[in-house]
Amino acid sequence: MRLSAMGDVAMTVPVLRALVTQYSDVKITVISRPFFKPFFDEIPNLSFFAFDEKEKHKGFLGLVQLYRELSALQIDVFADLHNVLRSKVVRTLFALSRKTVAAVNKGRVGKKALTRADNKVFEPLPTMFENHQQVFQKLGFTIDLKQPIFPEKAILSADLLKMTQGVENLIGIAPFAQYASKVYPLDLMQEVINELSKNKENTILLFGGGKSEIDILDAFAKNKTNVINVAGKVKFQEELQLISNLQVMLSMDSGNAHIAAMLGVKVVTLWGATHPYAGFMPFNQPLSNSLIPDRKQYPLLPTSVYGNKIVPGYEDAMRTISVQEVIDKIKTNFK
């Protein structure tokens, strides 16, 4: 069970894919929000169970109903990969019925030590993928993530091929995040896009959502034939297909980074108030692909696990990541 945000759900995919690969007799039921179902469509021996938070599974009685529906599937063990109130209720009901259960350790103590201003412990914490491994270890399944398997690139429809102009050098850019402290300054991002678009062998696909973001993406792409804003123009499933065909994805510390990584795409991430040491670095990516601000100039970084804490004077921290540094890192990740 993992509800939560898009990136958090995407981070379960590599672990579940490894589980069914290494334990072919295991059948998995994933409980999550309906929107995330396409993440799991290509994983064998996996069924998706849609969590209906607004009606059927709302409130305590709704969670009891969820438990009853899951019990009818003859579930043997329950993996709580969320560990919040709702998942705890369902987990407890399974435990009371004498089923084996396990929950993810979110490592809050370590994260607090990493992000506090005084006596900061600047050391890498276990990744969320390692935390998920530990859950399945408790349930009796040892999972090896050292040689991951990824799905084949999606075959693009005629409409998507037309959109991408039929080129192979597809670069994805997802310039937004939930919090402003994780967003690379828009003027610098425009410079990155301008420079990359000079190479007419490249097609740059811009990802985002919502009217305000779409307007900004349109401005990024203005007067550039090889820069395409796909936000609002394709369905979510088609967006995943496009991402699977990228040479490299440039993203903030956000869901798009994890989606690209789960599909086996190389990902360059830009970090602001947060830091890859908190455990949210995209799957199977080298630390060198994570570009962070100058900690000599901004020694309190990271100031937050999720980017929701504002520290006065740190608004321009991401400006210490140069445009040329971003461009060079993207170029080094071309296959």
MARKOL-602535 format. One record per atom (N, C-alpha, C, O): residue in one letter; x, y, z. Coordinates in pm, whole numbers, plus 50000, padded with zeros to 5 digits. Example, Ala and Ser with C-alpha at 12.3 -4.5 7.8 and 13.67 -1.06 7.14 Angstrom:
a513194943150780;a512304955050780;a513204967050780;a514244966850846;s512854977550708;s513674989450714;s512905000350787;s513415011450804;
END
This chain:
m500844988150000;m500005000050000;m500885012450000;m501745014050087;r500665021149902;r501345034049897;r500435043849826;r500175042249707;l499965053749896;l499075063649836;l499925075649797;l500605075349695;s499885086249876;s500835097149870;s500985103649734;s500105102749648;a502145110349716;a502415118249596;a502975109649484;a503405098349505;m502965115349364;m503365108049244;m504785102449254;m505015090749224;g505725110749297;g507095106049306;g507275094749406;g508045085449382;d506565095549518;d506655085049619;d506145071749566;d506725061249593;v505065072249491;v504515060049433;v505455054549326;v505665042449317;a506015063449244;a506945059149140;a508165052149198;a508725043249135;m508575056149319;m509755050049381;m509515035649426;m510475028449456;t508265031349431;t507995017349465;t508185008149345;t508394996149362;v508105013749225;v508085005649103;v509344997149085;v509214985149059;p510565002649096;p511744994249077;p511844982749176;p512314971949141;v511394985049298;v511444974649400;v510434963649369;v510744951749381;l509234967449330;l508214957549298;l508574949749172;l508314937749162;r509164956649076;r509594949748954;r510664939248987;r510634928148934;a511594942849075;a512624933349117;a512014921749196;a512454910349182;l511014924649277;l510384914249358;l509744903549271;l509954891549293;v508954907649173;v508274897649089;v509254890448997;v509014879048956;t510364897048965;t511384890648881;t512124879848959;t512414869148906;q512434882749084;q513234873549166;q512384863349241;q512904853349290;y511084865849250;y510164856349313;y508964854649219;y507924861049236;s509124846049120;s508124844849015;s506804838849063;s505794839848993;d506804832849182;d505574826749234;d504774836449322;d503744832849378;v505254848649332;v504584858649415;v503614866849330;v503934871049219;k502424868849384;k501444877649320;k501284890049406;k501084889049527;i501364901749344;i501294914349417;i499994921649385;i499554922049270;t499404927349488;t498294936649470;t498754950149521;t499064951549639;v498794960149435;v499194973649473;v497954981849503;v497054982949420;i497914987749623;i496804996649660;i497315010849650;i498225014849723;s496725018649559;s497145032449541;s496025040249472;s494955034849443;r496295052949446;r495305061449380;r495145057249233;r496135053449170;p493955058049179;p493705053349041;p494605059748937;p494975053348839;f494965072348958;f495775079648860;f497125072848836;f497705074248728;f497625065648936;f498955059848927;f498985045848866;f500045039748856;k497845040848827;k497795027348771;k498755025048655;k499365014448650;p498925034648561;p499835032148449;p501275029048490;p502015022848413;f501695033148610;f503045030048657;f503285014948660;f504405010348640;f502225007348685;f502374993148716;f501874983948605;f501914971748620;d501414989648494;d500764981648391;d501644970848332;d501144960248294;e502954973248323;e503834963648256;e504504953848350;e505344945948307;i504154954048478;i504784945048574;i503984932048582;i502794932348614;p504604920648554;p503864907948558;p503464904048700;p504064908648797;n502454895748710;n501974890648840;n501584901848936;n501684900349058;l501134912948880;l500754924248964;l499364929048926;l499054931048809;s498534930749027;s497194936249009;s497124949749078;s497774951949180;f496344958649022;f496204971949081;f494844973249146;f493824969949086;f494844978149271;f493594980149345;f493454995149368;f494275001249437;a492405001049311;a492225015549319;a491645019649455;a490605014749497;f492345028649522;f491895034149649;f490965045849623;f491345055549557;d489755045049673;d488725055149651;d488605063849777;d487805060949865;e489415074349783;e489485082449905;e488285091549924;e488015095850037;k487545094649818;k486455104249828;k485125097749865;k484245104349920;e484965084949834;e483675078649861;e483825065349936;e483725064850058;k484075054649862;k483995041249920;k484965038850035;k484625031850131;h486175044550027;h487185041850128;h487475054050216;h488545055050276;k486515063050223;k486685075250302;k486445072650451;k485495065650487;g487295078250535;g487105077150680;g487415063350734;g487825054350660;f487225061850864;f487555049150929;f486725037550874;f487245026850846;l485425039950859;l484565029150808;l484955025550664;l484845013950623;g485385035450589;g485835032750453;g487095024150452;g487265015750363;l487975026250549;l489185018050558;l488855003850600;l489504994250557;v487825002450684;v487364989050720;v486814981950596;v487074970150574;q486074989550516;q485564983950390;q486714979950298;q486664969550233;l487764988450292;l488944985250212;l489564972250259;l489924963650178;y489704970750389;y490264958350445;y489444946150404;y489994935850368;r488134947450410;r487274936150374;r487444932450227;r487494920650192;e487524942650142;e487704939949999;e489054933449972;e489154924549888;l490074937750044;l491394931750027;l491444917550083;l492094908750026;s490754915450193;s490724902050253;s490124891850157;s490524880150157;a489174896250077;a488544887149980;a489534882449873;a489284872649804;l490674889449861;l491704885649764;l492664875249819;l493624871249753;q492394870949945;q493224860750011;q494684864950020;q495594857449983;i494874876950068;i496224882450085;i496914875650203;i496314873650309;d498174872050184;d498934865050288;d499774874650373;d499864873050495;v500394884550308;v501214894150381;v500884908150333;v500464910050219;f501094917950422;f500734931750390;f501954940650408;f502524941250517;a502354947550301;a503504956550305;a503004970950305;a502434975750207;d503234977650416;d502834991650428;d504015000350388;d504925002550468;l504015005350265;l505105013650216;l504825028550235;l505525037050180;h503815031550313;h503445045550337;h503615049250484;h504225059450516;n503065041150573;n503185042850718;n502625056250765;n503285063950835;v501365058750726;v500615070150775;v499335064650838;v499115052550839;l498505073450891;l497345068950967;l496465059150891;l496085048750944;r496155062350765;r495255053650688;r495865039850665;r495195029650681;s497135039650627;s497755026550602;s497965018950733;s497945006650734;k498155026250843;k498315019650973;k497025012551015;k497065001651072;v495885018850985;v494595012651018;v494444999450943;v494094989251002;v494704999750814;v494564987550732;v495594977050777;v495274965150787;r496794981550803;r497844972250849;r497454965650980;r497654953650998;t496894973451072;t496504968051202;t495394957751187;t495394947551255;l494454960351097;l493364950751075;l493904937551020;l493424926851057;f494904938350932;f495534926050883;f496294918950995;f496254906651005;a496964926551078;a497704920551189;a496764913551287;a497064902751337;l495604919851313;l494614913851403;l494024901051346;l493554892451420;s494064899851214;s493584887551150;s494714877351133;s494584867451060;r495844880151203;r497004871151209;r497734869651076;r498294859251045;k497704880350999;k498504880850878;k499844887350911;k499944895451003;t500874883850836;t502194889850855;t502204903750792;t501824905350676;v502634913650868;v502654927450819;v504024933650846;v504754929250936;a504364943750768;a505594951450789;a505384965350733;a504634967250637;a506044975250795;a505884989250754;a507234995750729;a508244991950789;v507245005450640;v508475012350606;v508925021350720;v508105027650787;n510225021750742;n510825031050838;n511225043650762;n512095043050675;k510615054750792;k510865067050718;k512125074350764;k512515084350703;g512765069650868;g514035075450912;g513925089950954;g514785098050919;r512895093351028;r512665107351065;r513795113151149;r514115124951136;v514385105051237;v515475110051324;v516665114351239;v517225125151260;g517045105951144;g518165109151057;g517895121250970;g518785129450948;k516665122450921;k516315133750835;k516315146850914;k516695157350862;k515895146051039;k515925158051123;k517365162451147;k517665174451145;a518245152851170;a519655156151193;a520305161951068;a521175170651078;l519885157250952;l520455161950826;l520025176150794;l520805183750735;t518815180050832;t518265192950789;t518285203750897;t517995215350868;r518625200351020;r518625210551124;r519795220251105;r520805216851043;a519635232351159;a520665242551143;a521865240151235;a523005241951193;d521605236151358;d522675233951456;d523005219151465;d522135210451458;n524305216351480;n524775202351494;n524275193651379;n523865182251400;k524305199051259;k523865191651141;k524735179351119;k525965180151131;v524115168151088;v524845155851055;v524735153950904;v523745148550854;f525765158550832;f525715158550686;f526255145250634;f527415144150592;e525415135250637;e525765121850591;e524585116050514;e523435118950546;p524865107650412;p523765101750335;p522955092050419;p523505083850493;l521635093050406;l520715083950474;l520345072550380;l520555073750259;p519805061650433;p519325050950343;p518325056550243;p517515065150277;t518375051650120;t517435056150019;t516065050250046;t515935040550121;m515055056049985;m513715050349999;m513655036349940;m512865028049986;f514475033649840;f514495020349780;f515055010249879;f514574998849887;e516065014349954;e516605005550059;e515595003750171;e515474992850228;n514875014450204;n513835013250307;n512735003550263;n512224995850344;h512375004050135;h511374994750082;h511904980450083;h511174971050112;q513174978850051;q513784965550057;q513654959750196;q513364947850212;q513864968050298;q513794963350436;q512404958350471;q512244948750547;v511384965050416;v510004960550441;v509814946250392;v509284937850464;f510254943650269;f510064930350212;f510994920050278;f510684908150283;q512144924850328;q513034915950403;q512314910750527;q512404898850559;k511594919550595;k510824915550714;k509724905650679;k509324897450762;l509254906350557;l508194897250513;l508734884150455;l507984875350415;g510084883150451;g510704870750405;g511194870950262;g511514860450205;f511274882950201;f511704884050062;f512944893050053;f512854905150071;t514074886950025;t515304894550006;t515394898849861;t515404890549771;i515454911849838;i515424917349703;i516774923449669;i517334931149747;d517294919949552;d518554925449503;d518244935949397;d517604933049296;l518714948249420;l518464959249327;l519714963149248;l519724973249178;k520764955049259;k522044958749197;k522034957249045;k522774964248976;q521204948448992;q521104946648847;q519654948248804;q518974938448770;p519184960548805;p517754963048778;p517364960048634;p518174960948542;i516114956348618;i515534954048487;i514534965148459;i513714968648544;f514614970748338;f513714981548300;f512884977448180;f513294968748102;p511724983448163;p510884980148046;p511524985547918;p512334994747922;e511144979747807;e511604984747678;e510984998547652;e509935001947707;k511665006247568;k511095019147529;k509715017047467;k509505007647391;a508795025747501;a507455024847443;a507495027747294;a508275036147248;i506655020747220;i506505023647077;i505535035347064;i504385034547105;l506025046147007;l505225058247000;l504225057646885;l504515052346778;s503065062946910;s502035063746806;s502465073746699;s503425081146716;a501745073746590;a502045083046480;a501955097546528;a502765105846488;d500975100446613;d500815114146663;d501985118146751;d502475129446743;l502445108946836;l503585112146924;l504875113346844;l505725121746874;l505025104946743;l506215105946656;l506235119446584;l507285125646568;k505075123746541;k504985136846476;k505355147946573;k506025157646537;m504905146446697;m505185156546799;m506695157446827;m507235168346842;t507345145846832;t508785145646862;t509635148046739;t510865148346748;q509005149846625;q509695152946500;q510575141446452;q511455143346368;g510345129546508;g511035117546462;g512505117046495;g513225108546441;v512995125746583;v514415125646616;v514685116246733;v513785112946810;e515945111946746;e516325102846854;e516855110246976;e516805105147087;n517375122146955;n517935129947066;n516835137547138;n516685149647122;l516065130247217;l514985136347294;l515485139847434;l515985131147506;i515355152447470;i515725157047603;i514445161547673;i513715169947621;g514195156247790;g513045160447868;g513465170647972;g514525169348033;i512635180547994;i512885190348100;i511595192248178;i510555195748122;a511675189948308;a510545191848398;a510965202548500;a511545199048603;p510685215248474;p511285226048552;p510555229948680;p510925239848744;f509535222348718;f508745226448834;f508825216148947;f509225204748927;a508435220549065;a508355212049183;a507255217549273;a506745228549250;q506915210049374;q505805214049461;q506105227049535;q505215235249559;y507375228849572;y507755240649649;y508785249049573;y509655243649505;a508675262349587;a509545271549513;a511015269549547;a511875272249463;s511325264949667;s512715263249709;s513415252049632;s514635250449644;k512665244349554;k513245233449476;k513235236349326;k513565227549245;v512855248549288;v512715251949146;v513895260549101;v514175271049159;y514585256048998;y515695263548939;y515145276648884;y514095276648820;p515835287848908;p515325300848862;p514915300548715;p515665295548630;l513755305748685;l513185304448551;l514035311348444;l514095306748330;d514685322348481;d515525329048381;d516735320448345;d517165320348230;l517275313148443;l518395304248415;l517925292048336;l518635287048249;m516725287248367;m516195275848292;m515965279748147;m516185271648056;q515525292048125;q515365296747987;q516695296547913;q516755293147795;e517775300247982;e519105299847922;e519515285647888;e520115283147783;v519205276147977;v519515262047951;v518795257347825;v519405251147738;i517515260547816;i516715256447700;i517225263047573;i517325256747468;n517545275847583;n518055283047465;n519315276347411;n519465274447291;e520215272847501;e521495267047460;e521295253147400;e521875250047296;l520475244847465;l520255231347415;l519545231547280;l519785222947196;s518675241347259;s517895241847135;s518725246247016;s518285244946902;k519925251447040;k520795255546930;k521205243546844;k521465244946725;n521265231846907;n521575219646832;n520275214346772;n519425209146844;k520125215646642;k518875212046577;k518655196946570;k517605192346526;e519655189146613;e519475174646622;e518755170746751;e518355159246769;n518585180446840;n517875178146965;n516415182346954;n516095192346889;t515535174747016;t514175179347039;t513965179347190;t514195169347257;i513535190647242;i513385192347385;i511905192147420;i511125200147369;l511525182947507;l510135181547550;l509985187347690;l510735183747781;l509035196347708;l508815202947836;l507605196747906;l506545195247846;f507795193248034;f506745186548111;f506305195148228;f507115201848292;g505005194848255;g504445202248367;g502935200248368;g502415191448300;g502245208448444;g500785207148449;g500165219248515;g500805226148594;g498905221848484;g498235233548538;g498465245648450;g499495246848384;k497485254648449;k497535265948355;k498765274748374;k499395278648276;s499115277948498;s500245286948520;s501545280748470;s502385287648412;e501705267748493;e502915261048445;e502925260148293;e503965262148230;i501785257248235;i501695256148088;i502055269448024;i502735269747921;d501605280548083;d501935293748028;d503435296148031;d504005301547935;i504075292148138;i505535293848148;i506245285048047;i507195289447982;l505785272748032;l506395263547935;l506225268747793;l507125267447710;d505065274447765;d504845280447632;d505845291647606;d506365293047495;a506125299547709;a507095310347695;a508495304847671;a509265310247592;f508835293947741;f510125287447720;f510305283047575;f511395284147518;a509215278047516;a509285272147383;a509075282147269;a509225278647152;k508735294347301;k508375304247201;k509485306147097;k510645308147131;n509075305646971;n509975307946856;n511085297446844;n512115300046782;k510875285746903;k511875275046893;k511175262546837;k510345256446905;t511515258746715;t510825247746649;t511145234246712;t510365224746695;n512245233146783;n512625220246841;n512445219946993;n513005211447061;v511655229347045;v511275229147187;v509755228047193;v509045236747142;i509265217347255;i507835214347250;i507275212947392;i507775205147472;n506265220447420;n505545219247546;n504485208347532;n503525210047458;v504665197347603;v503695186347592;v502625187147700;v501655179647696;a502785196247795;a501815197347905;a500445201147853;a500285210847780;g499455193247893;g498085195847852;g497755191247712;g496625193047666;k498725185347642;k498495181047504;k498405165947488;k497935161047385;v498845158547589;v498815143947581;v498225138247709;v498225144847813;k497735125947701;k497235119047818;k498415114347904;k499555113847856;f498155111048029;f499215107048121;f499955094648068;f501175093948077;q499215085048015;q499835073047961;q500785076547845;q501855070747833;e500375086047762;e501225090347651;e502455097847702;e503535097047644;e502275105147809;e503405112147870;e504455102147917;e505655104447899;l504005091347977;l504935080848020;l505655074847900;l506855071747908;q504955073047791;q505575067547670;q506645076947616;q507705072547573;l506365089747618;l507355099447573;l508595099247664;l509725099347616;i508355098947793;i509475098847889;i510345086547869;i511575087347880;s509735075147839;s510515062847821;s511445063647701;s512395055947691;n511185073047609;n512005074547488;n513055085647500;n513765088347404;l513165091947615;l514125102647633;l515555097347639;l515795086247686;q516475105347593;q517895102647615;q518255106247759;q519005099047825;v517705117247806;v517985121947941;v516845131047985;v516235138047904;m516555130848114;m515555139648174;m516255149248269;m517045145048354;l515965162148255;l516405172248350;l515215175748437;l514175179948387;s515365174048567;s514235175848657;s514695181948788;s515875181248825;m513775187948857;m514015191948994;m513915179649083;m513755168549033;d514005181349213;d513705170649308;d512185169249308;d511495175049391;s511675161249212;s510225160649193;s509825147249134;s510665138749106;g508515145449115;g507995132849066;g508495128948929;g508685117148902;n508705138548842;n509165135448707;n510525128648706;n510795120248620;a511375132148801;a512675125548812;a512505110748841;a513195102448783;h511585107548930;h511375093548970;h510655085648861;h510895073648846;i509785092148787;i509115085448675;i510135081648569;i510135070348520;a510995091048533;a512005088248432;a512935077148479;a513275068148403;a513335077748605;a514275067748659;a513655053848660;a514335043948632;m512365052848693;m511735039648699;m511625033448560;m511455021348547;l511725041948456;l511655037148319;l513045034648260;l513175031248143;g514075036548342;g515435033748297;g516075045148221;g517065043148151;v515525057248233;v516065069048165;v517095075748255;v516935076048377;k518155081048196;k519145088448272;k518525101648319;k517815108248243;v518805105248444;v518155116848503;v519215126148565;v520055121748644;v519145138848529;v519945149248593;v518995157148681;v517985162448634;t519315157948810;t518425164948903;t519105177448959;t520305177548983;l518295187848979;l518745200349039;l518105201649176;l516885200249190;w518925204449277;w518465204649415;w518625218649474;w519615225449449;g517645222749552;g517695235749617;g517765234049768;g518825231249823;a516625235849835;a516595234549980;a516765220150025;a517155217550139;t516455210749937;t516575196549971;t517915191149923;t518725198549866;h518155178349946;h519455172549912;h519295157549888;h518475151149954;p520045151749793;p519945137349768;p520295128749888;p519895117049894;y521035134049983;y521385126350103;y520155122450185;y520225113250267;a519025129350164;a517815126250241;a517155113250196;a516205108650259;g517665107250089;g517165094250047;g516255094349927;g515705083949890;f516065105949865;f515115106949754;f515785108749618;f515155113549524;m517045105049607;m517715105549478;m517045095349385;m516705084449429;p516845098749257;p516195089449165;p516915076049155;p518135075349173;f516175065749126;f516675051949125;f517775049849021;f517665054248907;n518835043049065;n519895038348976;n520625049748905;n521155047948795;q520655061348968;q521375072848912;q522615075748995;q522565074549118;p523735079448932;p524925082849009;p524745096049083;p524035104949038;l525395097149198;l525305109549276;l525795121449194;l525345132749216;s526715119049102;s527255129949020;s526195136348931;s526405147348881;n525065129448910;n523975135248831;n523075144448912;n522155150448859;s523355145549041;s522605154549128;s523415167249147;s524455167149213;l522935178149092;l523635191049102;l523045199049218;l521845201449222;i523895202949310;i523435209849431;i524075223649441;i525125226049381;p523465232749515;p524035246149534;p525355245549612;p525725235249668;d526045256749613;d527315258049683;d527085258349833;d526555268049887;r527485247649902;r527255246950046;r528235255550125;r528005258350242;k529315259850063;k530205269350131;k529515282850145;k529665289750246;q528775286450043;q528035299050046;q526735297750123;q526245307350183;y526155285450121;y524885282950189;y525045270650281;y524545259950249;p525745272350392;p526125260950477;p524975253950548;p525145242750595;l523815260150556;l522695253750625;l521985243350538;l521145235950587;l522325242850409;l521705233050320;l522135218850357;l523295216650392;p521215209250349;p519795210950317;p519035216350437;p519325212850552;t518065224750410;t517255230550516;t515925223450535;t515185226250629;s515635214050445;s514325207450449;s514395194050376;s515195192350284;v513585184750418;v513475171850349;v512615173250224;v512925167350120;y511545180950235;y510585182050125;y510605195550055;y509955197149952;g511335205450110;g511395218450048;g510345228250095;g510185238950037;n509635224650202;n508525232850249;n508935243050356;n508085250550405;k510205243250394;k510675252950493;k511475263850425;k512395261150348;i511115276250455;i511775287750395;i512795293350493;i512465296550607;v514045294450448;v515105300150530;v515495313650470;v515965314050356;p515325324550542;p515665337750490;p517115338250442;p518025333450509;g517295344350325;g518635345650270;g519055334250180;g520115334650118;y518215323950173;y518555312150093;y517725311249964;y517735301049895;e517015321949933;e516135321649816;e516905319749685;e516375313949590;d518125324449679;d518915323949555;d519965312949556;d520905313349476;a519815303249645;a520835292749656;a521045285349524;a522175282049489;m519975282749451;m520085274949327;m520815282649217;m521225276749117;r520975295649233;r521705303349134;r523195300049133;r523915303749041;t523645293149237;t525045288949238;t525275276449152;t526415272149134;i524195270549100;i524315259948999;i524315266948864;i523285272248822;s525435267048796;s525545274948673;s524825268348557;s524645256148554;v524415276548462;v523775271648340;v524715262148266;v524285251648218;q525985265648257;q526945257248186;q527115243848253;q527295233648186;e527075243648385;e527185231148459;e526015221848426;e526195209848409;v524835227548417;v523645219648383;v523755214048242;v523505202248220;i524145222448148;i524265218248008;i525325207447993;i525105197547923;d526475209348057;d527555199448048;d527115185948103;d527445175548047;k526365186248213;k525915173648274;k524905166548184;k524925154348173;i524055174048121;i523095167948027;i523845161347912;i523535150047875;k524815168247856;k525575163047742;k526345150347779;k526455141247696;t526865149547900;t527625137647940;t526725125447959;t527205114147965;n525415127747968;n524495116547989;n523845111547861;n522995102647866;f524225117047746;f523715111747621;f524285097847597;f525475095347620;k523445088847551;k523875074947528;k524825074347409;k525295063547373;
END
